[in-house]
Amino acid sequence: MPTPHINAKPGDFAKVVLMPGDPMRAKWIIENFLHDAVLVTEVRGVFGYTGYTDNGKRISVMASGMGMPSIGIYSHELFEHYGVEAIIRIGTCGSYSKEAHVGSVILAQGACTDSNWAYQYNLQGGVYSAISDFGMLQTAYNAAKELKKNVVVGNVLSADVFYDTDPDYWKKWAKLGVVCVEMESYALFGNAAYMGKKALSIFTVSDSFVEEGILTPEQRQTGLKDMVLVALKTAEAYAD
């Protein structure tokens, strides 16, 4: 039955869901990369679709919104109530690394955070290290190589704050080898681990803290083909 935030019916979602942040990006993916797609949820304008790849694999695409609370809600409900086994977040990020140029694709090996998301786990002073599923990470890396796409693999920062008051805040994370900043992966990885599911994040660098250049809003919405191709090929390995 529908959840508070998803009005799909049981069985409407595939086992694997791609999750961009932007609802319009979800629509673009369905229109350009999948066929025979149907809209299965639209609560609050957060669109979710299920369709098929050219290889006949059934895959869903649903927007997550922005931030850990938002993806935390949607990923929990998908894992808990709709039989989803794996979620691949696909989104944009800000680069902290000279190796990750604007337009580069990044595979998140793990996620740091400045959030207290893991407080709910009652770890009594410990710090939870949120990591992606290794099998999915390896599959994505191999898919990128097969597609002849260059990727950067590394640790990312899931931040609670977009406009930080300290302009040099990012340098502390970059010194520790964190390659980019985004706002969702830590919660997604935490939910997946706690619920015995799989998760991975794949990013396109939209802007950089270490070099000039930025993707336009139009490019962020529709110009992310390499990332989507890697994500779809990865998803097919886990789809029906």
VENDA-V228883 format. One record per residue. RES is the residue in one letter. SS is DSSP state (H for helix, E for strand, L for the rest). OMEGA is omega in degrees with one decimal (999 if undefined). BURIAL is + if it has 16 or more other ideal C-beta (glycine too) atoms within 10 Angstrom, else -. Layout:
<<RES SS OMEGA BURIAL> <RES SS OMEGA BURIAL>>
//
This chain:
<<M L -178.5 -> <P L 175.0 -> <T L 178.1 +> <P L -173.7 -> <H L -178.6 +> <I L -177.9 +> <N L 176.3 -> <A L 176.0 +> <K L 175.8 -> <P L -179.8 -> <G L -179.2 -> <D L -178.6 +> <F L 173.5 +> <A L 179.1 +> <K L -177.7 +> <V E -179.5 +> <V E 168.9 +> <L E -176.7 +> <M E 167.1 +> <P L 177.7 +> <G L -171.5 +> <D L 176.4 +> <P H 178.8 +> <M H 175.8 -> <R H 175.4 +> <A H 179.0 +> <K H 179.3 +> <W H 179.8 +> <I H -179.9 +> <I H -176.3 +> <E H -173.2 -> <N H -173.8 -> <F H -179.3 +> <L L 177.6 +> <H E -178.2 -> <D E -176.7 -> <A E 176.2 +> <V E 175.2 -> <L E -176.3 -> <V E 176.9 +> <T E 179.9 +> <E L 179.1 -> <V H 179.3 -> <R H -179.6 -> <G H 176.6 -> <V L -171.3 +> <F L 173.5 +> <G E -176.9 +> <Y E 170.2 +> <T E -178.8 +> <G E -174.8 +> <Y E 174.2 -> <T L 177.7 +> <D L 177.9 -> <N L 176.1 -> <G L 179.4 -> <K L -177.6 +> <R E -175.7 +> <I E 175.6 +> <S E 175.7 +> <V E -179.7 +> <M E 178.1 +> <A L 179.7 +> <S L -169.2 +> <G L -177.2 +> <M L 173.4 -> <G L -177.2 +> <M H 177.0 +> <P H -177.7 -> <S H 179.7 +> <I H 176.9 +> <G H 178.5 +> <I H -173.9 +> <Y H -179.9 +> <S H 178.3 +> <H H -177.1 +> <E H 176.9 +> <L H 178.7 +> <F H -171.2 +> <E H -169.1 -> <H H -174.2 -> <Y L 174.8 +> <G L 177.9 -> <V L -177.4 +> <E L -176.8 +> <A E 176.0 +> <I E 175.2 +> <I E 174.8 +> <R E 175.7 +> <I E -175.3 +> <G E 178.9 +> <T E -177.9 +> <C E 174.3 +> <G E -174.4 +> <S E 171.2 +> <Y L -169.3 +> <S L 175.9 +> <K L 178.1 -> <E L -176.5 -> <A L -178.2 +> <H L 175.2 -> <V L -176.6 +> <G L 178.8 +> <S L 176.2 +> <V E -179.5 +> <I E 171.6 +> <L E -177.4 +> <A E 175.8 +> <Q E 178.4 +> <G E -178.1 +> <A E 168.1 +> <C E 176.4 +> <T E 169.2 +> <D L 178.3 -> <S L 173.6 +> <N L -179.5 -> <W H -175.4 +> <A H 177.7 +> <Y H -178.4 -> <Q H -178.2 -> <Y H 175.5 -> <N L -176.3 -> <L L 173.5 -> <Q L 175.4 -> <G L 177.6 -> <G L 178.8 -> <V L -178.5 -> <Y L 176.0 +> <S L -177.3 -> <A E -177.8 +> <I E 176.7 +> <S L 173.8 +> <D L -174.3 +> <F H -179.8 -> <G H 178.6 -> <M H 178.0 +> <L H 179.4 +> <Q H 178.1 +> <T H 179.5 +> <A H 179.5 +> <Y H 179.0 +> <N H 177.7 -> <A H 178.7 +> <A H 179.3 +> <K H 179.3 -> <E H 179.0 -> <L L -179.3 -> <K L 176.4 -> <K L 176.9 +> <N L 179.7 -> <V E 172.7 +> <V E 178.7 +> <V E 179.7 +> <G E 179.1 +> <N E -179.8 +> <V E 175.8 +> <L E 171.7 +> <S E -172.8 +> <A L 173.4 +> <D L -173.0 -> <V L 176.7 -> <F L 179.5 -> <Y L -177.6 -> <D L -179.0 -> <T L 178.1 -> <D L -175.9 -> <P L -179.9 -> <D L -177.7 -> <Y H -175.0 -> <W H -174.8 +> <K H 178.2 -> <K H 179.8 -> <W H 179.6 +> <A H 179.0 +> <K H 179.2 -> <L L 176.0 -> <G L 176.9 -> <V L -169.9 +> <V L -178.1 +> <C E 178.3 +> <V E 172.8 +> <E E -170.3 +> <M L -172.3 +> <E L -164.5 +> <S H -177.1 +> <Y H 179.6 +> <A H 178.3 +> <L H -179.6 +> <F H 178.7 +> <G H 177.6 +> <N H -178.6 +> <A H -180.0 +> <A H -176.9 +> <Y H -175.7 -> <M H 176.6 -> <G L -178.9 -> <K L -178.9 +> <K E 178.5 +> <A E 177.4 +> <L E 173.4 +> <S E 177.2 +> <I E -174.2 +> <F E 163.4 +> <T E 179.5 +> <V E -178.9 +> <S E 177.9 +> <D E -173.8 +> <S E 175.0 +> <F L -173.9 +> <V L 177.7 -> <E L -178.8 -> <E L 174.8 -> <G L 178.9 -> <I E 174.7 -> <L L 176.5 +> <T L 175.6 -> <P H 179.0 -> <E H 178.0 -> <Q H 179.0 -> <R H -178.3 +> <Q H -170.7 +> <T H -173.0 +> <G L -172.1 -> <L L -170.8 +> <K H -177.0 -> <D H 179.0 +> <M H -177.9 +> <V H 179.5 +> <L H 177.3 +> <V H -179.5 +> <A H -179.4 +> <L H 179.4 +> <K H 175.9 +> <T H -178.6 +> <A H -178.9 +> <E H -179.8 +> <A L -177.3 +> <Y L -174.5 +> <A L 174.8 +> <D L 999 ->>
//
